[in-house]
Amino acid sequence: MTVKTIRQALHEALEQEMRRDPRVVVIGEDVAGGAGTGGGVDAAGGVLGVTKGLIKEFGAARVIDTPITESAIMGAAAGAAMTGLRPVAELMFSDFLGVCFDQIFNQAAKFRYMFGGKARTPLVIRTMIGAGRSAAAQHSQSPYGIFTSVPGLKVVVPSNAYDAKGLLIQAIRDDDPVIFCEHKLMYDLKTEVPDEAYVIPFGEANVVRDGDDVTVVALARMVHYAAEAAETLAAEGIECEIIDPRTTSPLDEDTILESVERTGRLVVVDEATPRCSMATDIAALVADRAFQFLKAPVRRVTAPHTPVPFAPSLEKLYIPDPDRIAAAVRAVYGYGR
Amino acid sequence: MSMPLTGITMPKWGLTMTEGKVVQWLRPAGAAFAPGDELLEIETSKITNVLEAEASGTLLRVVAPEGSTLPIGGLLAVIGPADAPVAEVEKFVAGFVLPEPADATSEAAAAPAPSVVEVGGSRLRYLEIGSGDGAPVLLLHGFGADLNGWMFNQPALAEGRRVLALDLPGHGGSSREVGAGDGAVLSQAVEGFLAALDPGPVHLVGHSMGGAIAVLLAARRPDLVRTLTLIAPAGLGPEINAAFIDGFVRASRRKDAVEVLQMLVHDPAMVSRTMVEDVLRFKRLDGVTAALDTVARAWFAGGRQTLDLTAAVAGLALPVQVIWGRDDRIIPVAHADAVAPAVPVHVLEAAGHLPHMEKSGEVNRLIRRFIDL
């Protein structure tokens, strides 16, 4: 077993699945990097290098560079999925979902339903989320809540390299469209990742830390911030149970509810904006199904309801951080005491 | 000259342990203890276990309070003769130097790492600890387990001898190919492993299915085996907990895994979250479920044990001992009655199907005493 970055883990998942199944193809902007153009074969490999090297082994027929036209990428991939391939399409920034939302929301997500269960759409859409690079309001959002709201889509939001590989392989082998969200600040994050292929089932949360005082549900980069806050809080005698849902659709409701049943307190940490979001969704779930166990109001630690600021100082304030998480946990822990 | 002061230090249990937390001292400072007495409870990220006294002495000073976390080798307590002067104890504590835990490279160099050997085109992973003149020991795990299951035993047995722990085919880091997956295939793999490493005749210790494999090997190649320690072995009766076998093969989610793993032990609290996660991480690998399914169907078809080794055990000319947990819910302890009266049978109280983990100190002593005869 070796330590790998999320970038390496994702690359390995793609490579192993492409070897295993000739129907798996990769399609998107610069996934090879100017193959057939002046850019040279394998010049890029996606904007952050995840697909670099694939074209050399699998060729241009399976690693398809496209023009900058998200609607065509998603339309082609959705059609290919329905007619026998297993495409992994890249939507470079999730912020661009607007230009291809019909292909995702009204086509890929609906095929199985509209064709009476006879159509399968084994499509994976890999896309970048997250603020923190001063990439401004149009390249920094985390719209997994929007994807999650669409019946027919599965949504994956990994927080570490082990999960990233197992969840991407599961996404590729899955017969339904899967939106796979990669946080742009996390590609170099390392952990132990098996060399062999493996799958992590969807809808199975990861309990990152055990604790009996406060349940903290966090996604993607926020899992690490929550873990940092939990260290601080443990020194104060407050034990957090940290739950990383890993997939927002399906959502592992049982793990969250069973934890709240024990702790009676919930803080949800979400880098996305708060309205109609995962934080709100999970808070509602607990209010609805675990109200009788709650000892304190549910708290959400999220971005404000504004676009992501460009100014680094403002962006820093925008993103939830360990201090804000710790403060929220202290508040619910101290409630009524 | 009285016996010198010594320290009890944080043990290393398992490949990945780097530190441990003192959960509870089971003896107060100042108390005398005998070999085998439980001194304290230590929690690692994977498991909580009791550290037992190796020799007799007095707990002169508890250095690590409850709740404290220490690196491997960190000083937990000072032990020695009851009349040791306080100043001497102070001096010992002050002069104690933690063995460099330090950077990843030195740790990797110090910690034993598993090796891989090719046998008949298959990869077999094994872990080797210890060296010396003592006859070597080979540890064979049970169905679904791997060499890590011996984490509390292998270091303790490795004083003055080479101790090998093997991953059976389809298990741990060994190849997923198991062929028919039956006793013949698996015991031949062990035979091939011994031929490849050529450690000379070994003391075989087998748990559950590994016990049955040990019997098969000893029956076919008695020249390779000195003694046989069978821990809750398969092959001595038809009963097997089919719910465990099926559940273990099927479990892909934490909830199901917790349920089946708790069947293994007397105290369900022993099954930690990371222990469950380790099992799931193994089971998620491509090919593992198929391999386990093949092995399960070969050994436990229709929820019964297909292999009857009572005659084979009776026919062995070498020393055999049997160890069983009183509360074994996987293979009933009553199967121990199937061995000849001359074979020593040790039934351990408050232990389930994993006495070598649940009562590691006792099992280690039983094995050492038996193989040193």
Interface residues (C-beta under 8 A of the other chain):
Chain A: Y162 G166 P194 E196 A197 Y198 V199 I200 P201 E204 V207 D210 D254 T255
Chain B: S252 R253 R254 K255 R273 R281 R284 L285 D286 G287
